[in-house]
Amino acid sequence: MAEEYNSQGDNAPERTSKSIRGYQIVIILLVVVLGVLAFIYFRQVKSLKAEAKAEKAILEENINDLIVDLDNLKVDNDSISYNLGVERQRADSLMERLQNERNINRATIRKYEKELGTMRDIMRHYVKQIDSLNQLNRSLTQEMHCLACSLRILIMNGRMICALIRTKNGEVKHRESHITCTCWLL
């Protein structure tokens, strides 16, 4: 039995050495896997930052386009002109906030895109309103032109009637009808 104990006892350090070696292998594998995961993680973070930077550049370009569009809208209507100025200031403020943004991420970009979309909708509304006012203005201008032509025809007809009255009754004898014709023409 003493031999059996010795053989088991001698075996114990060998078994301990094998289990330590097994733990070392597991730890090494865990370190390698952790290293690979860290590499993948930082690669994705770098990729996401690059995407966010590209989206930020696109967003800045869209805001600049909106500013140019707002600058190109010229109207004589004071109310619309004032509101367009307010929207222009809002667009400038949005651009300034975006350029000063340090921590840009998808959520921040979505927030700016939503605000830009709202501003685009407002601008579309103003464009429709301006178009409607321009159409109304053209219609009224055309109507005014027609009325001016009609008025000229009426004035010419009135003068002809006055001239006929004068020649028929004699100009000197009927000053009253001349005065009436003149007043009627005015």
C-alpha positions in Angstrom: 0.0 0.0 0.0 2.8 2.3 0.6 3.8 1.9 -3.0 0.3 2.7 -4.0 0.3 5.8 -1.9 3.6 6.9 -3.4 2.5 6.3 -6.9 -0.7 8.3 -6.3 1.3 10.9 -4.4 3.8 11.3 -7.2 0.9 11.5 -9.5 -0.6 14.5 -7.7 2.1 17.0 -8.6 1.8 15.8 -12.2 -1.9 16.2 -12.1 -1.6 19.7 -10.6 0.9 20.6 -13.3 -1.5 19.5 -16.0 -4.4 21.5 -14.6 -2.2 24.6 -14.2 -1.1 24.1 -17.8 -4.8 23.7 -18.8 -5.7 27.0 -17.0 -2.8 28.7 -18.7 -4.1 27.6 -22.1 -7.6 28.8 -21.3 -6.3 32.1 -20.1 -4.1 32.5 -23.2 -7.2 31.7 -25.4 -9.3 34.2 -23.5 -6.7 36.9 -23.9 -6.4 36.2 -27.6 -10.3 36.2 -28.0 -10.4 39.4 -25.9 -7.8 41.0 -28.1 -9.6 40.0 -31.3 -12.9 41.4 -29.9 -11.2 44.6 -28.8 -9.7 45.0 -32.3 -13.2 44.4 -33.9 -14.8 46.8 -31.5 -12.4 49.7 -32.1 -12.6 49.0 -35.8 -16.4 49.4 -35.7 -16.1 52.5 -33.5 -13.7 54.0 -36.0 -16.0 53.1 -38.9 -19.0 54.6 -37.1 -17.1 57.8 -36.4 -16.2 58.0 -40.1 -19.8 57.4 -41.1 -21.0 60.1 -38.6 -18.4 62.5 -40.0 -19.6 61.8 -43.6 -23.2 62.2 -42.6 -22.4 65.5 -40.8 -20.7 66.8 -44.0 -23.8 65.8 -46.0 -26.1 67.5 -43.4 -24.0 70.7 -43.6 -24.2 70.6 -47.4 -28.0 70.2 -47.1 -28.3 73.1 -44.7 -26.1 75.3 -47.0 -28.5 74.4 -49.9 -31.4 75.4 -47.7 -29.7 78.7 -46.9 -29.0 79.4 -50.6 -32.7 78.5 -51.4 -33.9 80.9 -48.8 -31.6 83.6 -50.1 -32.9 83.1 -53.6 -36.6 83.6 -52.6 -37.3 87.3 -53.1 -40.8 88.6 -52.4 -42.4 92.0 -52.1 -44.8 90.8 -49.4 -43.5 92.2 -46.1 -45.0 89.4 -43.9 -43.5 86.6 -46.0 -40.2 88.4 -46.4 -40.0 88.7 -42.6 -40.8 85.0 -42.1 -38.3 84.0 -44.7 -35.7 86.1 -42.7 -36.6 84.3 -39.5 -36.2 80.9 -41.3 -32.8 82.1 -42.7 -31.7 83.0 -39.1 -32.9 79.6 -37.9 -30.9 77.8 -40.7 -27.8 79.8 -39.8 -28.3 78.9 -36.1 -28.7 75.2 -37.1 -25.5 75.3 -39.1 -23.6 77.0 -36.3 -24.8 74.4 -33.8 -23.9 71.5 -36.1 -20.4 72.9 -36.7 -19.8 73.4 -33.0 -21.1 69.9 -32.2 -18.3 67.9 -30.6 -19.9 64.5 -29.9 -21.6 63.7 -33.2 -23.5 60.4 -33.4 -26.4 58.9 -35.2 -29.0 60.2 -32.7 -27.6 63.8 -33.0 -27.6 63.6 -36.8 -31.2 62.3 -36.8 -32.2 65.2 -34.6 -30.6 67.7 -37.0 -32.1 65.9 -40.0 -35.5 66.2 -38.5 -35.1 69.9 -37.8 -33.8 70.4 -41.4 -36.8 68.5 -42.7 -39.1 70.7 -40.8 -37.4 73.8 -42.2 -37.7 72.3 -45.7 -41.4 71.8 -45.2 -41.8 75.4 -44.0 -39.9 76.6 -47.1 -42.1 74.5 -49.4 -45.1 76.2 -47.8 -43.7 79.6 -48.4 -42.8 78.7 -52.0 -46.4 77.6 -52.5 -47.7 80.7 -50.9 -45.3 82.9 -53.1 -46.4 81.0 -56.2 -50.1 81.5 -55.3 -49.5 85.2 -54.7 -47.6 85.5 -58.0 -50.4 83.8 -59.9 -53.0 86.1 -58.2 -50.8 89.1 -59.0 -50.6 88.1 -62.7 -54.4 87.5 -62.8 -55.0 90.9 -61.2 -52.5 92.6 -63.5 -54.2 91.1 -66.5 -57.7 92.1 -65.2 -56.4 95.6 -64.5 -55.0 95.8 -68.1 -58.5 94.7 -69.4 -60.2 97.2 -67.3 -57.8 100.0 -68.4 -58.6 99.1 -72.1 -62.3 99.1 -71.3 -62.0 102.5 -69.6 -60.1 103.9 -72.6 -62.8 102.7 -74.9 -65.5 104.2 -72.7 -63.6 107.5 -72.6 -63.3 107.5 -76.3 -67.0 106.7 -76.7 -67.9 109.5 -74.2 -65.8 112.0 -76.2 -67.5 110.9 -79.4 -70.9 111.4 -77.8 -69.9 114.8 -76.4 -68.6 115.7 -79.9 -71.9 114.6 -81.5 -73.9 116.6 -78.9 -71.8 119.7 -79.6 -72.1 119.5 -83.3 -75.8 118.7 -83.3 -76.8 121.5 -80.8 -74.0 123.9 -81.4 -71.2 124.4 -79.1 -71.9 128.0 -78.0 -75.6 127.5 -77.4 -75.4 124.4 -75.2 -72.5 124.9 -72.7 -74.5 122.9 -70.2 -74.2 119.6 -72.2 -70.4 120.2 -72.7 -70.1 120.6 -68.9 -72.1 117.5 -68.4 -70.0 115.5 -70.9 -66.8 116.7 -69.3 -67.9 115.8 -65.8 -69.1 112.4 -67.0 -65.7 111.7 -68.5 -63.9 112.5 -65.3 
